[in-house]
Amino acid sequence: MRSRLVAAAALVLLAACAAPTEVRQAPEGTAPFVHVYNTDVITEWDPSRSHSNEIIAFQNIYETLTLWNPVTKIATPRLATSWRASADGRTWTFTIRSGVTFHTGRPVDAAAVKASIERTIKSRTGASYIWNAVSSIRVDDPQTVTFTLRYAVPLDLVASAGYAAYIYDTKAAPDLTKWFAQGRDAGSGPYTVARWQKGAEEELTLTAYDGYWGGWRRPHYNTVKFRAVPDPVRAYRMLTEGEATFVGRLSPRLFARASATPGIRTSEARSFTTAMMLFNTARGPMKDIRVRRAIQKAVDYQGVVRALRGAAGPASGVVPEGLLGHVPGREPRQDLEGAARLLEKAGYGPGGQPLRLRVTYGRGQHDQQVLVARLRAALRPLNVTLDALPMHWNAQWELGRKRGQDIFIMYWWPDYADGYSYFGNVFHSSDKPEFNLSYLRDKALDTLLYPVPELAMTDKAAAQQAYEQATVRVLDQRVAAAVPWVVYSQRAYLGGVEGYEDNPAYPDVVFVHGLRPSA
């Protein structure tokens, strides 16, 4: 559970970036930025444990040492202005930006960096595994912190992660876990929590932090609202009526309408987000590998991609294109005859026992609904009934951790721009399922993956070979999943919003402070 190769240039001292010389006072009277999301935003408030949808809010509340740049494809300065690594890649020293404060008023210094990362490591949950290589953290002076590693990893990339890399004020309260659970934050980002209404449509409101180091001189949004609206038609109507500023996901038909609507801007980009169908390998009819393989073959991969009309592209392997671990030439194809033969051998099929399977998917996820409808139609002639249950993410995840379904459909994206988390989080053996919702227990796979992170730093070709073997193991030999498509991000937002750029390392995130509201 570690990391991947970076260019040798990442091992030299990077140039510092000075803080902008802007006044530190939030603007007043600016209309709010309303981000419409299709499901619950907050699953976990503790930044050491966060590992879900709250990334879209947390990236505006908290900051990491570095930020992954989708253009240069390297880590760039954020809370750290510069960093250097030893020749063997096992010692990393970061210079912390001066004059930065947490929303609590305390300084963001080297001691705070050490304290927050050590607390995250000790949590042993969420994406804390990204720090597994760290053996010690040393404060050299108030603005300098040094990490000593057990093995070489590109720590500048690790430090840019969308999860478990946040720097936060560990002194915000005596009992941080309880304090965070009440909807409070201890970040240093441009926005801080103003109101949280669990389960409500207008779930979360953020307000500008006056003391933000990035400044507020030019026009900015000083209020950010997150609204959970599962109905894409209503979300589109909210956008056209000016009630919403940004809609991250629309159906292909609505996105096409938005692209042709005056006053609306749209954005399209290939993402690192994949749709995953996780098969219950532990109990029920899907415990039979013949049934799992039959369902895998029954999926109408090409038909679904066509039906999504530009919102998705074919997947190849487990890891999407653009990351180490991607395996080209593995685009799956539907094979209904093969599915029928396998079901017959398992005692099901047209001439056998009827088979009923329960599938859960995201409520408001139009593309997942298309997948389920086409799979149901393909399985019906094979004497298989698909009971589909659309659910809000929190409820679906809770049911999944109880092994309450045969097929679990979800999106997956990496913790940072690396291919390992697709395997390490989703298919690594675990006693209690978090995201291993196929419940796969495969020591051979675990052993195969164990050296990959270090190999990715020392022998990229060997790491790629291990990824290819792991892909075969998961999809072909153990048949724990199907990967129907890779998401092509399609966003729609008001024409008065300037400066939006999609970053695949932070899916669905809008870095609101970087936007410029205009007429």
N, C-alpha and C positions, 0 to 999 in steps of 0.2 A: 504494500500500500504506500507507494511513494511517488516518483515523478519521472520526467522524461528528459531526453537530451536537449541541450541548447547549444548554440554556436559558441565557439571559443571566445568570441567578442563579448559574450555576456559575463566572462570571467575577469574583465578588466574594469577599472574604475570608470563609472559613468559620470558625465558632466552634471553638475548641480543645476537645479532650476530654482531661481529666486522666487519668493512669494510676491504676488502682484501688489503693487502699491496703490491699493484702493481703500476707500473709507470703509470701516466696518460697521455699517448701519444698514439694516434691512429696509427696503423701500416700503412705502405705505400706499394703499389704494389700488394695488395691482389686482386684476381679476385672478381668481385661483386657477391653477392647472389641475384639471379633473381627469384623472387616469381611470378609464373604465376597464376593469378586468372581468373575466368570465367566471370566476369562482372566488372563494375566500382568499384573502391576502395573507392574513397572519395565522400561522400554525404554531410558531414558537417565538417567544419574545427574547429569550436569552441568546445573545450573539455567539456564545460558545457552543450552543446546541442547535441553532438555526440550520435547517437543511431543506427548505421547501419554498413555497411561493413568496414568502416575505422578502426574498431577495429584491423584489421590485421596489419595496419601501426601504429596506435596510441600506441599499447602495446610495440612498439619499440622506440617511441618518448617520451611518457609520462610514469610516474610511479604513482602507488597508494601506500597507506600506507602499505598495506599487499598484499599477493598473495596467491590464493587458491592452495593448493598442492593436486594433484589427487591421490597420494599414501596414505598420512596420512588423507586426507579429512578434513583438517582444514586450517585455515589461517596461513601463515608463514611470517616472516619479509621481508620487502622491503624497503620503505623509513622510516618506523618505525622499530626500532630494538627491542622494547619490548612494552608491554602494560599491563594494569591491569584494572579490573572492580570491582565495588562495589558489595556487596553481593546481592543487589536487581537488579543488572544489569542495573542501570539507570545512572551511572557515569563511564565514561571510560577515562583513561589517557594514552596517547601515548608518548613514547620517540622517538624523531626524530633523524635519523642518522646524525652525525656531518660531516662537511666538504663537503656537497653536494651542488652543484650549478646548477642553471637553465642554459639553453643554452644562456640566455641573460647575464650571468655572476653574477646575483644576487643570494644570498644564499637561499637555501631551509631550512627554519626554521619554528618554531611554528607559527609565524605571517603569513608566506606565506601559511601554511596549512589552517589556519583559514580563510584567505582572499579568497583562491580559493574555498573552500567548501561553504562558505557563498555566493559567487557569483553564484555558481552552484545552490544552493537552491533558490536564488532569480530569476533564469531564469525560473523556473516553467515549464520546457519543457524537452524533452528527458526522461532520467531516473532519473531526479532530485528527484523524489519521494522516492528514496532509503534513503534519509536523513530526511524523514518526522518525525521521532521520535526525532530529535535533536531540543531542545529548546534554547540552547546557546552553544557557543564555547569560551573557556577561554585560553589565553596564560599565562602559569605559569612562564615560563622562555624561553630563546631563543630555547631550545630543547625540551620543554614539553608543550603539549596541552591537555586540558581536555574538554570532551563533556558531557553536561548534557542532559539527555533524558526525554521526556514526559512519555515514557513507555519503558519497557525492550526490547531490541533487541540485537542480537550478533553483535555489531558494528565492531568487527574485521573481520567478514565475509562481512558485508556491505562494509567495506573499501577496499575489494579485488575486487570489481565489475569491469567488463569490460567496463562499461559506468558510467559516472557521478561521479566517484571516483578519477579522475585524479587530481594530485596536479600540479599547473601551476603558472607562474609568472603573477599575475594580474597587475603588474606595467610595463609590456612589452610595452604598448602603451596607450595613453589617451583614444582612442576609440578601445577597444579590439575587439569588434564585427567586425568592418571594417578591422582591422589589420589581424585577423585570416582569414577572407574571401579571402584575397589575397594569401593564401597558406603559411602562416607563422606559426611557432610553438613557444611555450614558455614552453617546457617541461624540464625534467631533465634526460631523458633516454639516452641510449647509442648512439642514432642516432638523427640527426636533419635534417630538410628539406633542400635539395639542389635544387630541381627543381620539379615543378608541372605543368603538361600539361593537363588541363581539357579536357576529351573526347578523348585523344590520347591513342594509345595502350600502349606505354611506359609512363604510367600516372604519376608515382611518383618515385623520386630518393631521397634516404636518404644517408647521409654521417656520418661517425663516429664523435662523439663529444669528442674532445681531453680531456676535463676535467671530463669525466664520472667517478664517484666514484668507479665503478666496475673494472676499470683499463683495460689496453690493453697489458699486458706483453706477454701472450701466443698468439698463432695464432688466429686471429679473422677475420671476414669479415668487411672491413671498408666501404663498399658501399652496399646498398640494393636497388634493383630496383623492382618495382611492375608493371607487364604488364597485361593488360586486354585482354584475348584471349578466346572468347566464344566457339571456335571450339575445342573440346577435341582431335580430331585427330591431329590438328596442334600443340596443347599443348604437346601431347606425342612426336611428331616429334622434337619439340624444345628441349625436355628433352634428347632424345636419341642422338641428335646432339650436346649437350653441350651448347645450347643457353639458356636453362632454367636450374635452379638449383633445383627448387621445384615446383611440381604441386599438388595443394591441392585436385583437383577433376578430376577424369577420369571416363569414362564409365567402367562398369564391365569387358567388353572384353579387353579394353586397360590396365586396372589395372592388369588383369591376364597376359597379355603380359609383362608388366613392371616387374612383380614378377619373371618372368623367364628370364629376360634380364641381361646378365653380365654387371656389372658396374652401375646397378640401385638398389637402396634399396627401400623397401616398408614398410608401417606401416598400421596396421589395429587396430581400437579401437572403442568401443561403445561410442556414443556421447550423449549429452543432446539436440541435435538438432532434431526437429520434422518437418515433412512436414505438412502443414496446408492448407486445402481448406476452405476458408471463404466465406460464402454464403451471398448475398446481401439481408438482411432482411428489407431494407427500401423502395426499389422501384423495378419495373419490375416484371416479372413472378415469381422470387424467393421470392417475398414478401409473396406469398402464402406458408404457412408452409407445405402443402401437396406436393408441387413441391420440396421444400428443402429436405423433408424427402425422396422423390423418388430418387433424385440425390444422397443423402447419401447412399441409399440402392444399387444404380446402380454401385458404385465403386467396381472394382475388386481388393479388398485389397490383397488377397492371391496371385493372379496372378501377381500383380505388384511386390510384394516382391520377388517372384520367379524369375521374369524377371530381377530384379536388381542384382541377383546372388552374394549376400554377401555384397552389398553396403547399405543394409537396413534390418531392422527387423520389425516385426509386432508391431504396437502401441497398447497400452491399456490405454484408457482414454486420458486425455489432457497432463498430466505431465509425462515425461519419467521415466523409472526405475532408481533408485539411488537417487531420490529427494523426500522430503516430499511432499505429494499430489499425488503420483503415485497410481493408482487404478488397481490392477491386475485383470485378468479374464474378461477384457472388449475388447478383440480383436474383431474388427468388421468383419462381413461376408457379402459377396454380396448376394442380394436377388432381382433378376430381376422380379420375379412374384409379389412380394410386391411393387416394383417400378411401375410396369405396372398398378396395381390396384389404387395406389395413383394418378398417372397421369390421369387415367380415371375419377376419382372423381373430379379432378381439371379441366376437360374439354379437356384434351390433350390425349396423348397415341395413339396407332395404329388406333383407330376408331374416334378420336377426332381431334381437331385443331393441326396443326403442331406447334412445339415449337422450337424456336431458342434461344440459350444461348451463351453469350460471356464470354470466360474464358481467363484470362491473366496469364502468368507464366514467369519464368526467362529464358531469352535468354541464350543459352549455358548450361542450366541445363538438362543434358541427362535424369536423373531419372524423372524429372517433365514432360519431353516430352513423356516418356513411359506412365506415368499416364494419360496424356491427350489423347494419342492415344487409350489406352484401354477403357477409358471412352467414347470416341466418338464411338468406335465400339459397346459398350454395349448399348448406347442410340439410335443408328440408327434404330434398329428394333422397338423401342418404339416411332418412329415418332418425335424424338428430334434431332436437328442438333446442333452440338457444333462448334462454331466459335472460334478457338484458336489463340491467339495473343502472340507470344513470344516477350518479351521486356527486355531491359536493366533495371536494378533495379530502377534507378532514375526516368525513364519515367513511369514504371509500378506503382510505389508508388505515383507519382503525379496524374496519372489517377485514382488510387484507392481513393485518398483523395477527388476526385470529384465525387465519386460513379459511375464511368464509366464502370463497368463490373458487370456481374452476379456472377461470381466465381473468387476469387482472390487466387492464389496458391503461397505460400511463405514458407520459412523456419523460424522457431522461436527457439531461444535459450534464456536462462535466463540472466538477467543482472548480477547476481552472482549466485553461486551454491545454488539455492533456487527455490521452485516451484511456488511462488506467481506471478511472472511476466507473466507466461503463462495466468493467469486470469486477473491480475490487468492492464496489458497493452493491451491485445488483446480483452477482453470481457467486461471490465468495461465501463459503459455509458460515453459518451463524446459528447460535442456539436460539436467539430470539430474533425473528424477522423484523428488519427495519425497511430496507428497500429490496432485500432478497425475497421478493414476493412470489418467486417460483419455488421457494423453500428447498432449493438445490443444496445437497450436501455431497460434495465431490472433492475428496482429499487429493485426487490426482490433479484436478484443475487448480486447487490451492497451491500445490507444490510447483506446478508449471508456472504460475503467475508470481510466486514469491520473489524470484531474482529479477523480474522485469524492470522495476523502477531503477535499480542500479545499472542494469544492462543498458537502459535507455540513455544513461549518462556516459557509459564507457564503450558500448558496442551496439550502436543503433540497429545494425543489421540483425544481430542476435535477438534484440528486443522485438523487432518486427516479426521475426520468425516465430517467437513465442506467442505473440498476439495472434498470428495466423493459426497456430495450433490450438490456442484457446477458443478461437472462433469456431473451429471445427468441433471442438469438444462440446461447446454450449449448444450450437445450432443443429449439428448433425448426429453426434454420438449420444448426448444426453437429451436432446430435443427439449430444452427447458423454456424456449421462447421462439417467437417469430418477430421479425423487425420489418413492418410493412412499408415504412417510408421515413424520409428525412424531411423535417419541416422547412419550408421556404417562408421566412417571416414576411408577412404582409400587414403593414400598419397603415392606419388612416388617422389624420389629425387636422386640426384647423389650419387654414392658410396663413393665419397670423403668427404661427409658431415657426421660428427660424433657428437653425443650428442643430436639428435632430440628426443623429447618426446611429445606425444599428450596430451593436457590438455583440457578436455571437457568443462570446465568453460570459455574457451577463444577459441571459434570455429574458425578454419582456421588460428589461430595465430601461427607464428613461432617466438620464442624468439631468434632472430638471434645472439645476443651477446653471448648466451650460447652455440653456436655451435663451433665446431673446424674443420676448413678446413684442409684437408690432401691431399695427392697425389691421 
